[in-house]
Amino acid sequence: MPAATPLTARRARTRQRLLDAALDVFAEEGFGRTTVERVCERAGFTRGAFYSNFTSLDELFLAMWEQRSTAMVDDVRAALAGVADGSPDDALRAALAAIPVDDAWYRVTAEFTAHALRNPALRRVMAARERSIQDAVLPVIVAALARTGRRVTDEAALGHALVAVHDGTTVQVLLEPDDATARIRREALFMNVLHAYSTPITADDR
């Protein structure tokens, strides 16, 4: 299989402008109502520029999601690397600080998820990418917890629980952005999940 052709600097800039424009249009107008023409208009390009980079709006969204997911994983890894020891609370706060609660991004992902649920092939792609994100983040969280003196008892269950808590509490925070209580409860719920799926490391574990 031939190697992928590397992006030129110019093409990389074009691709990024399309991704940035698409996020704005998706968030403002909704994924289902967005057209290739609207994305091109916002980015200042023609349809030719779009189709030289993406085959569809679905592919563009998946590229956007991969880019943002990679950045998030890198940010979580960097934040947790600074937690050399200390308490699980320190690790949790470091991780949460690296995972933004983004109104525009939530609107876009919620709509695209609903779209993917109507398309079996796209749903499988989304599920696989969700798993890949968990596979990348979980070892970092497990290692950080180990440095704070806790051992994870069920990594797969912890991964699913963290995703569920993140998705659910994100909605609550976004619905009441000025309510500090929602963020406090979000942090407390994450801490409860970490404790539920981990135990203190004992001499027998070492």
C-alpha positions as CSV (number, residue, x, y, z in Angstrom):
1,M,0.0,0.0,0.0
2,P,1.5,3.4,-1.0
3,A,2.4,5.8,1.7
4,A,0.0,8.8,2.2
5,T,1.1,11.9,0.4
6,P,2.3,14.4,3.0
7,L,0.3,17.7,3.2
8,T,2.0,20.8,1.8
9,A,2.1,23.8,4.1
10,R,-0.4,25.5,1.8
11,R,-2.8,22.6,1.8
12,A,-2.5,22.2,5.5
13,R,-3.6,25.9,6.0
14,T,-6.5,25.4,3.6
15,R,-7.6,22.3,5.4
16,Q,-7.4,24.1,8.8
17,R,-9.4,27.0,7.6
18,L,-12.1,24.7,6.4
19,L,-12.1,22.9,9.8
20,D,-12.4,26.2,11.7
21,A,-15.1,27.5,9.4
22,A,-17.1,24.3,9.7
23,L,-17.0,24.4,13.5
24,D,-18.5,27.9,13.4
25,V,-21.2,27.0,10.8
26,F,-22.1,23.7,12.5
27,A,-22.5,25.4,15.9
28,E,-24.5,28.4,14.5
29,E,-26.8,26.6,12.0
30,G,-26.7,22.9,13.0
31,F,-25.0,20.0,11.4
32,G,-28.1,18.9,9.5
33,R,-28.7,22.3,8.0
34,T,-25.1,23.0,7.0
35,T,-24.0,22.6,3.4
36,V,-20.6,22.4,1.7
37,E,-21.3,25.8,0.1
38,R,-21.9,27.4,3.5
39,V,-18.6,26.0,4.9
40,C,-16.7,27.2,1.8
41,E,-18.3,30.6,2.0
42,R,-17.3,31.0,5.6
43,A,-13.7,29.8,4.9
44,G,-13.4,31.9,1.7
45,F,-12.8,29.0,-0.6
46,T,-14.5,27.3,-3.5
47,R,-16.1,23.8,-3.6
48,G,-13.0,22.6,-5.3
49,A,-10.9,23.5,-2.3
50,F,-13.3,21.6,-0.1
51,Y,-13.4,18.4,-2.2
52,S,-9.6,18.4,-2.6
53,N,-9.5,17.9,1.2
54,F,-12.7,16.1,2.2
55,T,-15.2,13.8,0.4
56,S,-18.1,15.0,2.6
57,L,-19.2,16.9,5.6
58,D,-19.1,13.6,7.6
59,E,-15.5,13.2,6.8
60,L,-14.8,16.8,7.7
61,F,-16.5,16.4,11.1
62,L,-14.5,13.2,11.8
63,A,-11.3,15.0,11.0
64,M,-12.3,17.8,13.3
65,W,-13.1,15.4,16.0
66,E,-9.8,13.5,15.6
67,Q,-7.9,16.8,15.8
68,R,-9.7,18.0,18.9
69,S,-9.5,14.6,20.6
70,T,-5.7,14.3,20.0
71,A,-5.2,17.8,21.4
72,M,-7.4,16.9,24.5
73,V,-5.4,13.7,25.1
74,D,-2.1,15.6,24.8
75,D,-3.4,18.2,27.3
76,V,-4.6,15.6,29.8
77,R,-1.2,13.7,29.5
78,A,0.7,17.0,30.1
79,A,-1.5,18.0,33.0
80,L,-1.3,14.6,34.7
81,A,2.5,14.4,34.1
82,G,2.8,17.3,36.6
83,V,1.1,15.3,39.3
84,A,4.2,13.4,40.6
85,D,2.5,12.4,43.8
86,G,-0.1,13.8,46.1
87,S,-3.8,13.0,46.3
88,P,-6.3,11.7,43.7
89,D,-8.0,15.1,44.0
90,D,-4.8,16.7,42.5
91,A,-4.9,14.3,39.6
92,L,-8.6,14.8,39.1
93,R,-8.4,18.6,39.1
94,A,-5.4,18.5,36.6
95,A,-7.4,16.3,34.2
96,L,-10.6,18.3,34.4
97,A,-8.7,21.5,33.8
98,A,-7.4,20.0,30.5
99,I,-10.9,19.0,29.3
100,P,-12.8,22.1,28.4
101,V,-16.6,22.4,28.7
102,D,-17.2,24.0,25.3
103,D,-20.7,25.1,24.3
104,A,-20.2,25.2,20.6
105,W,-18.4,21.9,20.5
106,Y,-21.1,20.2,22.6
107,R,-23.8,21.4,20.2
108,V,-21.9,20.1,17.2
109,T,-21.1,16.7,18.7
110,A,-24.6,16.2,20.0
111,E,-26.1,16.8,16.6
112,F,-23.5,14.7,14.8
113,T,-24.0,11.8,17.3
114,A,-27.7,11.8,16.5
115,H,-26.8,11.8,12.8
116,A,-24.5,8.9,13.3
117,L,-27.1,6.9,15.2
118,R,-29.2,6.9,12.0
119,N,-26.3,5.6,9.9
120,P,-25.0,2.1,11.0
121,A,-21.6,2.5,9.2
122,L,-21.0,5.9,10.7
123,R,-22.1,4.7,14.1
124,R,-19.4,2.0,14.0
125,V,-16.8,4.6,13.1
126,M,-17.9,6.8,16.0
127,A,-17.8,3.9,18.4
128,A,-14.3,2.9,17.3
129,R,-13.0,6.4,17.7
130,E,-14.6,6.7,21.2
131,R,-12.8,3.5,22.1
132,S,-9.5,4.8,20.7
133,I,-9.8,8.0,22.9
134,Q,-10.5,5.9,26.0
135,D,-7.5,3.6,25.1
136,A,-5.3,6.7,24.9
137,V,-6.5,8.4,28.0
138,L,-7.1,5.6,30.4
139,P,-3.4,4.5,30.8
140,V,-2.5,8.1,31.6
141,I,-5.2,8.2,34.3
142,V,-4.3,4.8,35.7
143,A,-0.6,5.9,35.9
144,A,-1.5,9.2,37.6
145,L,-3.7,7.4,40.2
146,A,-0.9,4.9,40.9
147,R,1.4,7.8,41.7
148,T,-1.2,9.1,44.2
149,G,-1.4,5.6,45.8
150,R,-4.5,4.1,44.2
151,R,-4.9,1.1,41.9
152,V,-7.7,0.9,39.3
153,T,-9.8,-2.3,39.8
154,D,-11.6,-2.3,36.4
155,E,-10.1,-0.1,33.7
156,A,-12.9,-0.7,31.1
157,A,-15.6,0.1,33.6
158,L,-13.8,3.2,34.7
159,G,-13.5,4.4,31.2
160,H,-17.2,4.1,30.5
161,A,-18.1,5.7,33.8
162,L,-15.8,8.7,33.2
163,V,-17.3,9.2,29.7
164,A,-20.9,9.0,31.1
165,V,-20.1,11.5,33.9
166,H,-18.4,13.9,31.5
167,D,-21.3,13.9,29.0
168,G,-24.0,14.2,31.6
169,T,-22.3,16.9,33.7
170,T,-21.3,18.9,30.6
171,V,-25.0,19.4,29.8
172,Q,-25.7,20.5,33.3
173,V,-22.9,23.0,33.3
174,L,-23.8,24.4,29.9
175,L,-27.5,24.8,30.8
176,E,-26.6,26.8,33.9
177,P,-23.2,28.4,33.1
178,D,-23.4,30.9,35.9
179,D,-24.1,28.3,38.6
180,A,-20.9,27.4,40.3
181,T,-22.7,24.6,42.1
182,A,-22.9,22.6,38.8
183,R,-19.1,22.6,38.4
184,I,-18.5,21.7,42.1
185,R,-20.9,18.8,41.8
186,R,-19.2,17.8,38.5
187,E,-15.9,17.6,40.2
188,A,-17.4,15.7,43.2
189,L,-19.0,13.1,40.9
190,F,-15.8,12.5,39.0
191,M,-14.0,11.9,42.3
192,N,-16.7,9.5,43.4
193,V,-16.2,7.5,40.2
194,L,-12.5,7.4,40.6
195,H,-12.9,6.1,44.2
196,A,-15.5,3.6,43.1
197,Y,-13.2,2.0,40.5
198,S,-10.0,2.1,42.5
199,T,-8.5,1.0,45.8
200,P,-5.5,2.1,47.9
201,I,-2.3,0.4,46.9
202,T,-1.1,-2.0,49.6
203,A,2.2,-3.7,50.2
204,D,0.8,-6.8,48.4
205,D,0.2,-4.8,45.2
206,R,3.8,-3.7,45.0
